[in-house]
Amino acid sequence: MSSQIPIATLTPKLQTQLKEHTEGLLNNIINTNLQTRFVQEFDGLRKFRDATELLKDRSAHEVWECYRDNVPLTSYDHYEPFISRFLADPCREEDVKDLLSPGLPFYIAKSSGTSGKAAKLFPKYHHHLIGGAAPGRNIFAAKTCHILSLTYLRAIDVLRNEGKATKVIVTSSSSGRVRMHYDLGVEKDPETIKMTLPNTTSPIAVSHIRNYRSYLLMHALFALAEEKLTGFRAVFGTLFLDLIMFMEDEWPTLLDSIENGTIPDFEDMHHVREYLEPKLLPNPSRAQKLREIGESKADPGWLFRIWPKLQQVACIVTGVFATTLPKLRHYLGPEVLINSGGIGACEASIGVSCSFTDLNLFKVTSEEFIEYLDITKDPSPVNLVPAWELETGRRYEIFLTTRNGLWRYCLGDIIEVAGFYPDDGSPLLRYVERSNRELRIGVVSITETQIIEGIFAGEKSLGKINEFTAIIDERTSLRRLGYFVELQDVLKPNAHLALHEVRDELRRINYNVNVHFSIKAIGEPTIWILKPGTFREYRQWRLGIARTAAGQTKVPVFVMDEATKEWLKARVMHELLCPADD
């Protein structure tokens, strides 16, 4: 990580440098994708097509001006009719080749669908990757437990004219990126499933396990067997914590396996057992060391005693995932650094973490062209600003034009500009929240950030929150915000006071909540306490429904579908009530 202090304003030299770099990215994207089916067929790009015909031997700046004046804003609805061609039966190469970018995609990324809406699909093409690695020391050159999944939702047979077929998989963005980086095409699975990626602890076969618990326990087993482990890498902080919780549950079984060199009989592993068994050699001395350490696993720094060379854990710990930090720090101790990974989405990566102390600070390293909309302005092309015109302290919504064929696409994420990197002028961002992700109780809208801040205000009386989600509680005519909460420890004696703390915080940060509560148009917030381990079970349950990659499942800030609500209600241990309500 860099120790350099961010600058609030770009110098003229840095502004020119950033401008030339950014315009160069856009120029490359346009030159790559100008002749694709989407650009040539989408009516919204008609003006842009006509304008580019007039530009010959154009400079990157002229391309930027042409783009700026002629490309509209887009949303997923504009791409869906094109992308749906991959779902046709049969899917023919002539219908999908050069669709959003030249050739056929390496994979199709499927969004997590956390919002409750239908998942989105984004074709991802095998471009030359020149982006930066994670900042700081390259600890992942040494032994790492990379908690990755290579499972996929489906494989599409794209029929060629000569009668042969090419397979294009639909999978999670994280799984697809790993497959593409290591060239692990699905047709190679029968051979690569026997391998272990360089400098990783888990054989590739572990990444083909769909059962959430078994998948994490196998990653834990091979990590425990490696005393010289230096790092963990996961998508979300919750994923890493689930691995630790499962590891605690099965501690004796895992140690027996290490001692004897045997693979435990966990669920849904029959298809990978033959590939895993040769990878685990008997190691009685390692098992004995772990048994000695295991006696004090509740003490701070337990993981550092298990792996004395452990340096860093990289996973998302910002936003709603910030609830994982207290437990992470407890398990890791002060010697192990936490890296919050990067900022991005299924559509594109935006930047990388650039501070071990400020975990919500990211440097833009994207190879996509990013524009920004001041959230106080209307969404219109004339209101978008490029990176070199950003202002520190302002909040913006992100719009993308990507190598994979998105054009001024609204990402739906709001960030705040924290300054600029002094070496090259790259913007430094803080993640704020999803845009237009609000829970509406009648005419009152409560944003994701406000929902999070509301429940965190109750930690004083509740105790540390492990995870949570929210719903609209409609059990009475006076609808209200309801929280499902899983705690890290036991419920405190005066936990009912959290109801007032949450209510008061929501009234403080949301004017409309305050007004409508005063006139009794909405009710008091409610809090249900869930049994321990509920959200680990939730991820397994959702995995079975959505058939997505094990590392991709996350708990939304709020849920709307009735099936999830009923599933959570069945796991409530206790509902908080004020003494007057008892």
LUMVO-892995 format. One record per residue (C-alpha): residue in one letter; x, y, z. Coordinates in Angstrom, 2 decimals. Example, Ala and Ser with C-alpha at 12.3 -4.5 7.8 and 13.67 -1.06 7.14 Angstrom:
  type        X        Y        Z
     a    12.30    -4.50     7.80
     s    13.67    -1.06     7.14
END
This chain:
  type        X        Y        Z
     m     0.00     0.00     0.00
     s     1.20     3.50    -0.71
     s     1.90     5.86     2.16
     q     1.58     8.90    -0.05
     i    -0.95    11.53     1.01
     p    -3.80    12.12    -1.49
     i    -3.99    15.53    -3.12
     a    -7.30    17.43    -3.17
     t    -6.83    19.06    -6.59
     l    -5.03    17.95    -9.72
     t    -2.01    19.97   -10.78
     p    -2.09    21.08   -14.45
     k     0.53    18.44   -15.25
     l    -1.41    15.63   -13.55
     q    -4.67    16.78   -15.10
     t    -3.12    16.59   -18.58
     q    -1.61    13.18   -17.78
     l    -4.92    11.81   -16.51
     k    -6.82    13.32   -19.45
     e    -4.49    11.76   -22.05
     h    -4.59     8.36   -20.33
     t    -8.38     8.37   -20.03
     e    -8.97     9.54   -23.61
     g    -6.58     6.80   -24.75
     l    -8.70     4.17   -22.97
     l   -11.84     5.45   -24.68
     n   -10.16     5.55   -28.08
     n    -9.07     1.92   -27.75
     i   -12.56     0.83   -26.69
     i   -14.22     2.61   -29.60
     n   -11.74     1.27   -32.14
     t   -12.29    -2.24   -30.78
     n   -16.09    -2.21   -30.64
     l   -17.20     0.19   -33.37
     q   -18.14    -2.55   -35.84
     t   -19.99    -4.78   -33.36
     r   -23.61    -5.76   -33.80
     f   -24.79    -3.61   -30.91
     v   -23.14    -0.44   -32.20
     q   -24.34    -1.04   -35.74
     e   -27.91    -2.07   -34.83
     f   -28.81    -0.09   -31.69
     d   -30.89     2.90   -32.77
     g   -29.63     5.00   -29.88
     l   -26.14     5.05   -31.40
     r   -27.29     6.23   -34.84
     k   -25.92     9.76   -34.35
     f   -22.63     8.37   -33.09
     r   -22.31     6.05   -36.10
     d   -22.96     8.93   -38.48
     a   -20.51    11.21   -36.67
     t   -17.65     8.69   -36.68
     e   -17.99     8.29   -40.44
     l   -16.90    11.93   -40.77
     l   -13.77    11.49   -38.66
     k   -10.70    10.20   -40.45
     d    -7.29     9.85   -38.76
     r    -8.87    11.38   -35.69
     s    -6.98    12.15   -32.48
     a    -7.98    10.64   -29.15
     h    -9.31    14.02   -28.07
     e   -11.47    14.33   -31.19
     v   -12.84    10.85   -30.53
     w   -13.70    11.90   -26.98
     e   -15.56    14.98   -28.25
     c   -17.48    12.91   -30.80
     y   -18.38    10.37   -28.13
     r   -19.30    13.09   -25.60
     d   -21.76    14.77   -27.96
     n   -23.39    11.73   -29.58
     v   -23.60     8.76   -27.20
     p   -26.73     8.50   -25.01
     l   -27.05     7.03   -21.52
     t   -27.98     3.35   -21.49
     s   -29.40     0.81   -19.08
     y   -29.61    -2.98   -19.11
     d   -32.93    -2.83   -20.97
     h   -31.05    -1.65   -24.09
     y   -28.73    -4.68   -24.06
     e   -31.14    -7.42   -23.01
     p   -32.63    -8.02   -26.52
     f   -29.09    -8.57   -27.85
     i   -27.81   -10.68   -24.95
     s   -30.95   -12.84   -25.01
     r   -29.79   -14.21   -28.36
     f   -27.40   -16.42   -26.37
     l   -30.44   -18.04   -24.75
     a   -32.04   -19.03   -28.06
     d   -32.37   -22.74   -28.77
     p   -30.40   -23.42   -30.83
     c   -27.82   -20.67   -30.29
     r   -26.03   -20.07   -33.60
     e   -22.64   -18.42   -33.97
     e   -23.91   -16.21   -36.79
     d   -26.45   -14.67   -34.36
     v   -24.10   -13.94   -31.46
     k   -20.62   -13.42   -32.92
     d   -19.31    -9.84   -32.60
     l   -22.37    -9.01   -30.52
     l   -21.00    -6.48   -28.01
     s   -17.28    -6.95   -28.66
     p   -15.42    -8.85   -31.41
     g   -15.71   -12.63   -31.50
     l   -17.44   -14.80   -28.93
     p   -17.30   -14.15   -25.18
     f   -15.12   -16.31   -22.97
     y   -18.00   -16.46   -20.46
     i   -21.24   -14.70   -19.59
     a   -21.27   -13.12   -16.13
     k   -24.48   -13.51   -14.16
     s   -25.30   -10.88   -11.56
     s   -26.12   -12.07    -8.06
     g   -29.74   -10.93    -8.26
     t   -29.54    -9.71    -4.65
     s   -32.02    -6.90    -5.31
     g   -34.78    -9.44    -5.88
     k   -35.03    -8.62    -9.58
     a   -34.10   -11.04   -12.34
     a   -30.36   -11.59   -12.66
     k   -28.56    -9.72   -15.46
     l   -26.21   -11.32   -17.96
     f   -23.05    -9.67   -19.30
     p   -20.89   -11.28   -22.02
     k   -17.18   -11.06   -21.12
     y   -14.55   -11.20   -23.86
     h   -10.92   -12.25   -23.63
     h    -9.19    -8.89   -23.93
     h    -5.52    -8.32   -23.18
     l    -5.37    -7.55   -19.45
     i    -2.90    -4.85   -18.44
     g    -4.49    -3.66   -15.22
     g    -2.67    -3.36   -11.92
     a    -2.50    -6.07    -9.30
     a    -3.56    -5.54    -5.74
     p    -1.44    -2.81    -4.13
     g     1.24    -3.41    -1.59
     r     3.51    -6.43    -1.26
     n     2.68    -9.24    -3.60
     i     2.04   -11.73    -0.82
     f    -0.08   -13.82    -3.14
     a     3.06   -14.96    -4.90
     a     3.47   -17.18    -1.82
     k     1.05   -19.82    -0.52
     t    -2.51   -18.48    -0.54
     c    -5.91   -19.93     0.23
     h    -7.84   -18.48    -2.68
     i   -11.49   -19.18    -1.85
     l   -12.72   -19.36    -5.41
     s   -15.43   -21.29    -7.17
     l   -15.37   -22.60   -10.73
     t   -18.94   -23.86   -10.83
     y   -21.31   -22.44   -13.42
     l   -25.03   -22.12   -14.02
     r   -25.09   -23.58   -17.50
     a   -22.96   -24.15   -20.60
     i   -24.36   -22.77   -23.85
     d   -23.51   -24.65   -27.04
     v   -22.84   -22.04   -29.72
     l   -23.27   -23.86   -33.03
     r   -20.78   -23.08   -35.79
     n   -21.59   -23.35   -39.49
     e   -19.57   -26.54   -39.86
     g   -21.72   -28.27   -37.26
     k   -19.28   -28.02   -34.37
     a   -20.11   -26.23   -31.12
     t   -18.22   -23.92   -28.79
     k   -19.25   -23.83   -25.16
     v   -19.82   -20.48   -23.45
     i   -20.61   -20.77   -19.74
     v   -22.92   -18.60   -17.67
     t   -21.28   -18.11   -14.30
     s   -20.46   -15.60   -11.58
     s   -18.15   -12.73   -12.40
     s   -15.53   -13.92    -9.90
     s   -15.53   -17.48   -11.25
     g   -15.39   -16.26   -14.85
     r   -12.48   -13.91   -14.18
     v   -10.42   -16.70   -12.62
     r   -11.22   -19.06   -15.49
     m   -10.24   -16.42   -18.04
     h    -7.06   -15.38   -16.20
     y    -5.79   -18.96   -16.05
     d    -7.36   -19.99   -19.39
     l    -9.52   -22.61   -17.67
     g   -12.06   -23.10   -20.41
     v   -14.90   -25.44   -19.50
     e   -13.83   -27.94   -22.15
     k   -10.55   -28.33   -20.20
     d   -12.31   -29.22   -16.92
     p   -11.69   -33.01   -17.20
     e    -7.93   -32.32   -17.10
     t    -7.65   -29.17   -14.99
     i    -9.77   -30.68   -12.19
     k    -6.71   -32.81   -11.39
     m    -4.47   -29.76   -10.93
     t    -3.66   -27.14    -8.29
     l    -3.12   -23.54    -9.40
     p     0.34   -22.08    -8.70
     n     0.89   -20.84    -5.13
     t    -2.60   -21.83    -3.95
     t    -3.41   -24.34    -1.22
     s    -6.64   -25.81    -2.55
     p    -6.70   -28.20    -5.53
     i    -8.90   -27.03    -8.39
     a   -11.31   -29.87    -7.58
     v   -12.38   -27.99    -4.42
     s   -13.66   -25.17    -6.63
     h   -16.06   -27.60    -8.33
     i   -17.97   -28.35    -5.10
     r   -21.45   -26.77    -5.09
     n   -22.41   -27.51    -1.50
     y   -21.57   -24.31     0.36
     r   -20.49   -25.91     3.64
     s   -18.45   -28.68     2.02
     y   -16.85   -26.19    -0.37
     l   -15.61   -23.99     2.49
     l   -14.57   -26.92     4.67
     m   -12.38   -28.31     1.89
     h   -10.71   -24.93     1.42
     a   -10.15   -24.89     5.20
     l    -8.72   -28.42     5.21
     f    -6.04   -27.74     2.61
     a    -5.24   -24.38     4.21
     l    -4.78   -26.03     7.62
     a    -2.43   -28.57     6.08
     e    -0.16   -25.73     4.87
     e     1.79   -24.27     7.80
     k     3.53   -21.69     5.57
     l     0.27   -20.09     4.38
     t     0.73   -16.33     3.86
     g    -2.68   -15.09     2.75
     f    -6.39   -15.62     2.28
     r    -8.38   -14.24    -0.60
     a   -12.18   -14.21    -0.75
     v   -14.90   -12.15    -2.41
     f   -16.71   -11.07     0.77
     g   -15.75   -10.85     4.42
     t   -18.77   -13.00     5.25
     l   -17.40   -15.79     3.05
     f   -14.10   -15.86     4.92
     l   -15.84   -15.77     8.30
     d   -18.12   -18.64     7.28
     l   -15.01   -20.67     6.47
     i   -13.65   -19.99     9.97
     m   -16.97   -20.85    11.63
     f   -17.27   -24.12     9.72
     m   -13.62   -24.88    10.50
     e   -14.35   -24.47    14.23
     d   -17.39   -26.76    13.96
     e   -15.40   -29.54    12.31
     w   -12.03   -28.96    14.01
     p   -11.48   -32.57    15.26
     t   -12.56   -34.06    11.92
     l   -10.26   -31.78     9.92
     l    -7.28   -32.52    12.15
     d    -7.86   -36.27    11.89
     s    -7.88   -35.87     8.10
     i    -4.55   -34.04     8.17
     e    -3.04   -36.68    10.46
     n    -4.16   -39.59     8.29
     g    -4.18   -37.98     4.84
     t    -7.86   -38.77     4.29
     i   -10.70   -36.71     2.85
     p   -13.69   -36.34     5.22
     d   -17.10   -37.61     4.20
     f   -18.84   -34.26     3.80
     e   -21.94   -33.76     1.65
     d   -22.03   -33.60    -2.16
     m   -18.36   -34.38    -2.75
     h   -18.59   -37.70    -4.57
     h   -17.67   -36.13    -7.94
     v   -14.36   -34.66    -6.68
     r   -13.16   -37.13    -4.06
     e   -10.92   -39.09    -6.46
     y    -9.10   -35.87    -7.38
     l    -8.71   -34.65    -3.79
     e    -7.45   -37.83    -2.14
     p    -4.00   -37.85    -3.83
     k    -3.48   -34.19    -2.85
     l    -3.60   -34.63     0.93
     l    -0.61   -36.46     2.37
     p    -0.53   -37.73     5.99
     n     1.05   -35.18     8.33
     p     0.84   -36.28    12.00
     s     3.19   -33.56    13.26
     r     1.09   -30.79    11.73
     a    -2.07   -32.28    13.17
     q    -0.49   -32.42    16.63
     k     0.55   -28.75    16.43
     l    -2.98   -27.79    15.47
     r    -4.45   -29.79    18.35
     e    -2.27   -27.85    20.77
     i    -3.27   -24.53    19.23
     g    -6.93   -25.49    19.09
     e    -7.27   -25.43    22.84
     s    -7.09   -21.61    22.83
     k    -9.02   -20.83    19.67
     a   -11.31   -18.33    21.47
     d    -8.35   -16.05    22.22
     p    -7.45   -13.13    19.91
     g    -5.05   -13.99    17.11
     w    -6.05   -17.65    16.83
     l    -5.50   -17.70    13.06
     f    -2.03   -16.19    13.37
     r    -1.03   -19.01    15.72
     i    -2.34   -21.52    13.20
     w    -0.43   -19.83    10.37
     p     2.57   -17.90    11.81
     k     3.52   -16.64     8.33
     l     0.02   -15.25     7.63
     q     0.38   -11.65     6.45
     q    -2.86   -10.55     4.85
     v    -6.52   -11.33     4.26
     a    -8.12    -9.73     1.21
     c   -11.93    -9.53     1.03
     i   -14.67    -6.90     0.82
     v   -15.22    -5.39     4.27
     t   -16.93    -2.12     3.34
     g   -20.60    -1.14     3.34
     v   -22.82    -3.84     4.81
     f   -19.79    -6.15     5.04
     a   -18.21    -3.85     7.65
     t   -20.02    -5.94    10.27
     t   -17.37    -8.63     9.72
     l   -14.44    -6.44    10.80
     p   -14.61    -6.91    14.61
     k   -14.61   -10.70    14.29
     l   -11.95   -10.64    11.60
     r    -9.65    -8.54    13.76
     h   -10.31   -10.82    16.74
     y    -9.43   -13.98    14.84
     l    -6.44   -12.49    13.02
     g    -4.84   -10.39    15.74
     p    -2.74    -7.26    15.14
     e    -0.03    -9.00    13.10
     v    -2.26    -9.75    10.09
     l    -3.35    -6.99     7.72
     i    -6.82    -6.72     6.22
     n    -7.09    -5.57     2.62
     s   -10.58    -4.65     1.43
     g    -9.85    -5.90    -2.07
     g   -11.38    -3.69    -4.71
     i   -14.43    -1.78    -5.80
     g   -16.49    -2.93    -8.75
     a   -19.47    -4.91    -9.91
     c   -20.47    -7.68   -12.29
     e   -20.25    -5.16   -15.13
     a   -16.66    -4.04   -14.52
     s   -13.87    -3.56   -12.01
     i   -13.34     0.04   -10.92
     g   -10.36     0.17    -8.59
     v    -8.23    -1.42    -5.89
     s    -7.81    -0.84    -2.18
     c    -4.98     1.55    -1.40
     s    -4.87     1.68     2.40
     f    -4.65    -0.84     5.23
     t    -6.02     1.73     7.69
     d    -8.74     3.33     5.57
     l   -10.50     0.28     4.18
     n   -13.02     2.30     2.18
     l   -10.45     4.06     0.02
     f    -9.89     2.85    -3.53
     k    -7.65     3.95    -6.37
     v    -9.22     3.86    -9.84
     t    -7.24     1.37   -11.92
     s    -9.95     0.38   -14.36
     e    -9.29    -0.28   -18.02
     e   -12.81     0.90   -18.75
     f   -13.79     4.48   -19.55
     i   -15.56     5.91   -16.50
     e   -17.72     9.02   -16.33
     y   -19.35    10.52   -13.28
     l   -22.74    12.15   -12.65
     d   -23.01    14.60    -9.77
     i   -25.91    13.18    -7.74
     t   -27.46    16.66    -7.44
     k   -27.91    16.82   -11.23
     d   -30.31    15.15   -13.64
     p   -29.11    12.01   -15.46
     s   -28.24    13.42   -18.86
     p   -25.18    13.05   -21.12
     v   -24.42    16.78   -20.77
     n   -24.10    16.38   -16.99
     l   -21.53    13.57   -17.07
     v   -17.96    14.58   -16.26
     p   -14.73    12.66   -16.99
     a   -12.15    11.77   -14.37
     w   -10.07    14.91   -14.90
     e   -13.01    17.16   -13.98
     l   -13.92    15.49   -10.67
     e   -14.11    17.54    -7.47
     t   -12.93    16.23    -4.12
     g   -15.72    15.81    -1.57
     r   -18.53    15.52    -4.13
     r   -20.66    12.44    -4.63
     y   -21.19    10.96    -8.08
     e   -22.95     8.08    -9.78
     i   -20.75     5.94   -12.04
     f   -21.32     5.45   -15.79
     l   -19.25     2.97   -17.81
     t   -18.12     2.48   -21.38
     t   -16.34    -0.86   -21.39
     r   -14.16    -3.14   -23.48
     n   -17.02    -5.66   -23.19
     g   -19.41    -3.43   -25.09
     l   -21.34    -1.28   -22.59
     w   -21.87     2.35   -23.61
     r   -22.47     5.06   -21.02
     y   -24.05     2.38   -18.91
     c   -25.45     3.40   -15.52
     l   -23.68     1.18   -12.99
     g   -25.98     2.19   -10.14
     d   -23.23     2.84    -7.58
     i   -22.65     6.12    -5.77
     i   -19.13     7.07    -4.72
     e   -17.49    10.05    -3.05
     v   -14.26    11.50    -4.42
     a   -11.57    11.43    -1.70
     g    -8.86    13.12    -3.77
     f    -6.29    12.09    -6.33
     y    -3.22     9.88    -6.30
     p    -0.15    12.14    -6.36
     d     1.91     9.97    -8.74
     d    -0.43     9.76   -11.73
     g    -3.57    11.72   -10.81
     s    -5.82     8.66   -10.58
     p    -9.04     9.43    -8.68
     l    -9.40     8.07    -5.15
     l   -12.95     6.98    -4.30
     r   -15.01     5.92    -1.31
     y   -18.01     3.66    -1.83
     v   -21.26     5.20    -0.52
     e   -24.24     3.10    -1.61
     r   -26.33     1.77    -4.46
     s   -28.38     4.41    -6.22
     n   -32.15     4.01    -6.39
     r   -31.96     1.19    -3.81
     e   -34.54     2.40    -1.34
     l   -37.11     0.70     0.81
     r   -40.44     2.48     0.52
     i   -42.89     2.43     3.42
     g   -45.87     4.21     1.94
     v   -44.52     7.56     0.70
     v   -41.40     7.33     2.89
     s   -38.16     6.20     1.21
     i   -35.25     4.90     3.30
     t   -31.93     4.39     1.53
     e   -29.63     1.40     2.02
     t   -27.13     3.57     3.87
     q   -29.82     4.83     6.24
     i   -31.04     1.28     6.90
     i   -27.46     0.28     7.78
     e   -26.84     3.32     9.98
     g   -30.17     2.77    11.73
     i   -29.45    -0.76    12.93
     f   -25.83     0.01    13.82
     a   -27.14     2.67    16.20
     g   -28.70    -0.16    18.20
     e   -25.43    -2.04    18.78
     k   -24.92    -0.26    22.12
     s   -27.87    -2.15    23.61
     l   -27.97    -5.19    21.32
     g   -24.29    -6.08    21.21
     k   -22.14    -6.52    18.12
     i   -24.12    -7.39    15.01
     n   -22.87   -10.28    12.94
     e   -25.20    -9.77     9.94
     f   -28.66    -8.40     9.28
     t   -31.27    -7.69     6.66
     a   -34.45    -5.61     6.68
     i   -38.03    -5.93     5.45
     i   -41.27    -3.95     5.55
     d   -43.10    -5.28     8.61
     e   -46.77    -5.46     7.56
     r   -48.23    -7.35    10.51
     t   -50.29    -4.29    11.51
     s   -52.03    -1.58     9.50
     l   -49.23     0.79    10.55
     r   -46.37    -0.52     8.43
     r   -42.81    -0.21     9.73
     l   -39.20    -1.11     9.12
     g   -38.30    -4.55    10.46
     y   -34.80    -5.91    11.03
     f   -33.66    -9.55    11.14
     v   -30.44    -9.53    13.18
     e   -27.85   -12.19    13.95
     l   -25.59   -11.25    16.85
     q   -21.96   -12.16    17.48
     d   -22.61   -12.87    21.18
     v   -25.57   -13.32    23.53
     l   -28.36   -10.76    23.66
     k   -27.74    -8.02    26.25
     p   -30.16    -7.65    29.21
     n   -31.48    -4.25    28.09
     a   -31.58    -5.14    24.39
     h   -35.10    -3.69    24.06
     l   -33.53    -0.20    24.30
     a   -32.15    -0.79    20.80
     l   -35.68    -0.24    19.46
     h   -35.53     3.38    20.62
     e   -31.92     3.83    19.49
     v   -32.73     2.61    15.98
     r   -35.91     4.69    15.80
     d   -34.15     7.86    16.98
     e   -31.29     7.41    14.52
     l   -33.66     6.89    11.59
     r   -35.58    10.00    12.60
     r   -32.35    11.95    12.84
     i   -30.95    10.99     9.43
     n   -34.21    10.87     7.42
     y   -36.50    13.90     7.51
     n   -39.49    12.06     6.07
     v   -39.19     9.25     8.61
     n   -39.25    11.87    11.36
     v   -42.30    13.65     9.93
     h   -44.33    10.51     9.23
     f   -43.46     8.96    12.56
     s   -44.64    12.13    14.30
     i   -48.03    11.98    12.61
     k   -48.23     8.20    13.17
     a   -48.17     7.39     9.46
     i   -45.48     4.72    10.00
     g   -44.80     2.53    13.01
     e   -41.89     1.91    15.35
     p   -39.06    -0.23    13.93
     t   -39.08    -3.89    14.92
     i   -36.13    -6.21    15.59
     w   -36.12   -10.01    15.40
     i   -33.11   -11.91    16.77
     l   -32.13   -14.87    14.61
     k   -30.51   -18.05    15.83
     p   -26.70   -18.21    15.43
     g   -25.51   -19.33    12.02
     t   -28.71   -18.29    10.23
     f   -27.00   -16.31     7.50
     r   -24.52   -19.11     6.84
     e   -27.57   -21.33     6.26
     y   -29.08   -18.57     4.12
     r   -26.10   -18.61     1.76
     q   -26.39   -22.37     1.37
     w   -30.14   -22.06     0.80
     r   -29.75   -19.31    -1.80
     l   -26.99   -21.24    -3.51
     g   -29.37   -24.13    -4.01
     i   -32.04   -21.86    -5.48
     a   -29.94   -19.60    -7.71
     r   -27.27   -22.18    -8.63
     t   -24.70   -19.40    -8.55
     a   -21.07   -19.73    -7.47
     a   -20.53   -20.39    -3.77
     g   -18.46   -17.26    -3.28
     q   -21.00   -14.98    -4.93
     t   -23.93   -15.32    -2.52
     k   -24.46   -12.35    -0.20
     v   -27.08   -11.05     2.17
     p   -28.98    -8.02     0.80
     v   -29.55    -4.92     2.94
     f   -33.28    -5.51     2.52
     v   -35.44    -8.22     0.99
     m   -38.80    -8.03    -0.71
     d   -39.65   -11.58    -1.81
     e   -42.02   -13.52     0.41
     a   -40.07   -16.79     0.27
     t   -37.01   -15.18     1.88
     k   -39.13   -13.42     4.49
     e   -40.80   -16.66     5.52
     w   -37.47   -18.50     5.56
     l   -36.05   -15.90     7.96
     k   -39.15   -15.78    10.16
     a   -38.86   -19.54    10.72
     r   -35.43   -18.94    12.30
     v   -36.36   -16.18    14.74
     m   -35.43   -16.93    18.35
     h   -36.74   -13.75    19.94
     e   -38.53   -10.53    19.05
     l   -37.56    -7.43    20.99
     l   -40.43    -5.76    22.80
     c   -40.52    -2.61    24.89
     p   -41.59    -3.26    28.51
     a   -44.87    -1.45    27.86
     d   -45.63    -3.93    25.07
     d   -44.96    -7.08    27.14
END
